[in-house]
Amino acid sequence: MQDVRKWTAGPTRFLRRYRDPVVVQTLRSAAAATIAYVVALRLSPEPAPLTAPLTALLVVQVTLYATLTNGIRRVNSVVAGVLVAIAFSLLVGLTWWSLALLIVASLAVGHLVRVDEYVPEVAISAMLVLGVTTVGNTAWARVVETLIGAAVGLAINLLLPPPVWVDEAGASIEGLARRVRRLMLRMGEEAAGRTPVERAAARLHEARRLDHDIVEVDAALRQAEDSLRLNPRVKEGLLHRVVLRTGLDTLEICTVVLRVLARTITDLAKARDPDPLFPSEAGATVERLLSEIGDAVVSFAVLVTTDLSHSADAAEARLSAELHAAAATRDKLALLLRDEVERDNRHWQLHGAVLTEVNRIIDELDTEHRSRRLLEELDRVSGEQRAKLPRLTWLQERVGVPERLRRNHPGADRRSS
């Protein structure tokens, strides 16, 4: 058995390493540049056609969608620069003042042809072409090399298909949810006893730092969304994008509410210092409630990152059970805090704020609320797509994506009245 594990460990590590974004991008870029150079050696009159591998290197991106969009803009930028250089070479030639005018004109043309981040490439191409003697031959050779590099960059996607980064985005979302849960557990443990103001303030700073985590998760999700666009290996790219995006939106709302809750607890620690935040039984109930909500946050992340065709129903059932338990604990806490306010009403606003904030998180994680949110977002995105690409949208509607959504998510067909 150990020999079998050792034999399979190598290929497993290789496959995992192959899916690493840095490794994938390095292999695909190197292959594209090399192939483009070999092809350009045969088709270009230049002895060292380095424009072709340079173009291929810049065109090849991690996703097919980015490769296509960057390839078009890259070709446009180089061709625009070459045409500007030809015009200047025929009119004024190369001097210090014509170089300045060339740069200004190239940057202006780059904005006019809408090449986005490749605007500087228009000026670079123009300067490189203008600086040679045989302008005509070099200019058209550069155009040919650019087309070769762009074509090879696009073709690499067929030889080395770009990965779909849904798993990586899902791991990022789950990682964010687990960090939220850990913070809730610490806040609950401290709420059960005497919490110094400094410690409560430290938890508030931790809640604020979750914003940086959300930015990182959003970047991973945008990469996953790009990898789903125009990818023939993905059957329900729109559905995957909407599920992940709405899931991250919900987690972001939860982190905002958690930050407000941390601020409320900090204010409560200041007001009650040196006494405990809550009476003994209420404090234990707060600890239990935050633990249950933390578990529900993780289950929600698992639900939105679970393959729709396999275990989404089980994940949704687990989330519903945890939210039901959290709601029961919340009701118990409300009764305990009501009794406490009747005895001492000095901090009733803060006690009420704690209940309001935990209730908001529970409502955001509710499965029916999420189902309505999914359908609304899917309708919105489909409407935008219908306006831009009516024929493609008609074909997708014939396939019936919304029906699969309802079939795989039982709560999705229960619209609010």
N, C-alpha and C positions, 0 to 999 in steps of 0.2 A: 504493500500500500504506500509506504514511504517513497519507493522508487517511482511509482506512478505519479505521486504528487510532485516529486522533483522534476519528472519529465514534462509535466504540464505547467510547471511554474514558469519556465522560460517563455513559452508562447503567450501565456497569460500576461506576463509583465510586458512583453513586446506589444501586445494589442492595446494594453492600457497606455503605454507610452506613445503608441501611434496616434491615439485619440487626443493626446496633449496638444493644445492649440499651437504652441511654439514649434513642436516637432512637425506637425502637419503643414504649417505655413512654410517652414524651412525646406522640407522635401518638395513641396509643390512649386515654390519659387525657384529653387535650384534647377528642378527639372524643366520648368518653363523657360528660364533664361538660357539654359544649355541648348535645348531644342531650337529655340528661336535663333540663336547664333549659328547653329549648323545650317539651318534652312537659309538664313540670310547670306551665308558665305556662297551659296550656289546661285542666289537670285539677285543679289545686290552688286553693283559695280565697284563698291568700296572694298579696299583690301581688308579692313577691320570694321565690319558693320556692327558696332557696339550699340547703336540705337535700338536694334531689334531686341537683344537681351535686356537692355534697360527698360524698354517699353513692356516687355513680358513680365519683368520683375515688379514693375509698378502696377500693372493691370491685375495680376493674380492676387486675389484676396481670399479670406478664409471661407466666405460663402459664395454660392453661385450668383445670388442677387447682387452682391457687392461687386463681383467680378464683371458682370454684364454692365452695370451702371458705370463702374470705373473705366471699363474698357472703352465705352462710347465717349465718355468725357476726355479720356486720355488721347484718343485718336483725334478728336476735335481740337484739343489744345495744340497738339503738335502740328497738324495741318494748318491751323490758323497762324501759328508762329512762322511756319515756312512761307506762307503766302505774304505775310507782312515783310519778311526778310527779302523776298524776291522783289517786292515793290520798292523797298528802300535801296536795294542794290542797283536797280535800274535808274533810280532818281538821284541819289546823293552819294552812294558808296559808304565806306566806313570812316568816320571821323569821331572826335570826342563828342561833338554836339549832335551828330546824327545818331550816335549810340544812345544818348539821352532821349532823343525823340523816339527812337526805336523802342526803348523800354516803356515809355509812356504810352505809345500807340499800342504796343503788344498787350499791356495790362488792360487798356481800355477795350481792346478787341476781345480779350479773355472774358471780361464781364458781359460783353454784348452776346457772345455765343454761349454763355451760361455753362462754363466748365467747372464752376464751383471751386473746389480746393486746388484744381489744376491751373488756376489763373497764372501763377508764376511760371508754369511750364511753357506757356505761350511765349513769354519773354526769353526764357532759356533757349528754346528752340530757335527763335529768331536770331539771337546773338550767335549761336553756334553756326548757323547757316551763313549769316552775314560775314562771319570772320574768315571764311574760306575764299579761295580765289575763283575756282570754277563753280560759280554760284548755281547755275542752272542744273548741271549734272548732280551736284551734291544735294541740292534741295529736293529733287525728285527721288534721289536715292534714299534720302532721309524719310520721305513719305512712304516709300516702299518698305523700308525697314520697320517703320512704325506700324504699318498694317500687318506685317509678318509677326511682329511681337504681340500685337493685340490678338491676332487670330490664334497664335500658339497659346496665349494666356487663357483664351476661352476654351480651346480644345483640351487643355490640361484637366478641366473639370470632368471630361469624359474618361480620361485615362486614370486620374486620381480624383475620384469624386469627393467634393467637400463634405465633411461630416455634418450631421444635424446636431446642433448644440442644445437640444431640449434637455437631455440628461444633466448637462452641466448647469443650465439655468435652474432646473429643478433642485439640484443639490444646493445651489446658492439660496434658493427660497427656503428650503428646509433648514439650512444653516442659520438663516436669519430667524426663523421661527424658534429654533432651539436656543438661540441667544436671548430672545424675548422671554422664553420660558425660564431660563436660568435667572434672569433678572427678577422675574415675578416670584420665583422661589425665595430669593434672598430678601426681597421686600416683605414677603409673607412671614418669613422666619423672624425678621426684626420687628414686624408689627405685633407679634405675639408677646413681646416683652418691652422693656424700656429701650427706646431708640434715641441715642444722642442726636442732636441736631446735625452735627458734622457727618454722621453716618447716613442720615436721611438725605443730606445734601449731596453726598457722594453717589447715592443711588440716582438722584436726579441728574447728575452729570452723566452717569452711565446711560440713562434713558435718552439724553440728548445726543450722545455719541452714536446711537442707533441710526441717526440720519446718515452718517457716513457709510454704514453698512448697506442702507437702502440704495445709496448711489451706486455702490459696487454691484449689488444684485440687479439693479436696473440696467447697468452696462452689460452684464451677462445675459439678461433677458432680451435686450435689443439685438445682441449677436444671435441669439436663438431665433428671434423673429425674422431676421435677415436670412438665416439658414433655411427657414421654412418657405420663404417666398421663391417661386419659380423652381422648386425642387421636385423633380419627378418621383423621388422616393417617398414623398409625403403625400398621403391621400387627403388628409383633413388639416391642411396647414392653417387655414383661417380659424378653425375651431381650436386648435392647439394654441395659437397666438392669443385668442380671446380668453381662454381658460387661464393661461399663465399670467397674462396682463391683469385681468380682474383679480386674480389671486394675490398678486403683488400689491395692487391697489388696496385690497382689504387689509393686508398685513401692515401697509404703511399707515392706514387709518388707526389700526390697533396700536402701533408704536406711538402715534401722536397722542392718543388717549392715555396710554401708559405714561407718557411724559407728564401729562396733566395730573394723573394720579400720583406720580412721584412728587410733583410739586405740592399737591394737597397734603400728602403725608409729611413732607418737609414743614409745611406751615403748621400742621397739627403737632409735630414734634416741638416746634418753637413755642406754641401756645401752651402745651401741657408739660413742658420741661420743669422739674425733673421727673414728673410722673410718667407712667407708661402711656403709650398711644391710646390703648383701648383697655377696658376691663379684661380680666383673665379669660372668661368664656368668649367674649367678643373677639379678642385678639387671636385666640385659637381658631375661631371661625373664619377670620380674615385670612389667616395662614392657609387654611384648607381651601378657601375659595380661590385664592390666587394660584394655588397648586393645581386645582381643577381647571381653571381658565388657561393656565400655562400648558397643561396637557391638551386642551382643546385647540390651542394655537398650533401645536405641533401636528395634531391630527388633521387640522385644516390644511396645513402645508402639504402633508402627505396626500390628502385628497386631490388637491389641484395639480399635483405632480404625478399622480398615478395614471397609468395607461387606462384610457376610457373603456377599452374593450375587455379588461380583465377584472381588477379588484376595486373599481370605483364604488360599487354598491357597498362592499364591506367597509371601506374607508368612510363612506358617508354614514353608515349605521353607527360606527364607532364614534364619530364626531357628534352625532345626534345624542347618543347616550351620555357622552361627557358634558355636553351643553345642558342636558336635562339635569344632571347631577349638580352642575354649577348653579343653575337657576334655583334649585331647591336650597342649596347652601346660601345663596344670595337672599332668599326669602327669610331664612333663619337669621341671617345677620341683620336684616332690616328690623326684625322684631327685637333683637337684642339691643340694637342702637336706639330704637324707639324707647325702650325701657330706660336706657342710660340717659337719654335726653330728658325724660320725665324727672329723673333724679337731679341732673345737672345739665342745664340747657345753654351753657356758655359757649360750647363749640358745636352747636347743632348744624351750622352751615357746613363745616368741614366734614362732619359725619355724613350729612346728606350728599356732599360732593363725592365722597368715596363710593357710596351706593350708586350714584348716577354714572360715574365713570366705569365701574365694573359692569354695569348694565349695558352701557354703550358697546363695550367689547363683546359681550355675549350676543347682543343683537347683530353686530357686524359679522360674527361667525355663524349665525343661524343659517341652516341649509336652505330654507325656503327663501330667505333674503338673498342668498348667493344665487339661487336658481333664477330669480327674477332679474338680478343684476346681470347674469350671463346672457339671458335672452335679450335684455335691453341693449347690452353692448354688441351682441351679435347682430341685432337688427340695425343698430347704428352703423357698424362697420360695413355690413352688407349694403346698406343704403348708399354709403359713400362710394363703395366699389361699383354699385349699380350705375351711379351717375358717371363714373369715370370710364368703366368698361362694361357697357350693357350686355354685349354678347357673351363675355366670359361669365358674368353674373347669372345670365339666363341658364348657361350650362351647369353651373354649380347648383342652382335651385332645382334643376331637373334631377341632379344626383340626390338631393335631399339631406343636406347636412343638419338643418335644425331638427328633423325627425330623429336622426341618430343621437343628437344631443339629448332629446327627451327620453329616448329609449335607454340611454346609458346613465342618465341622471333622473331618478324617479321624481325628485322634487321639482324638476324643471317644468313639468306640465301643470303645476299648481300656481297659476297666476293669482295675484292678489285682486280682490274684488274692488 
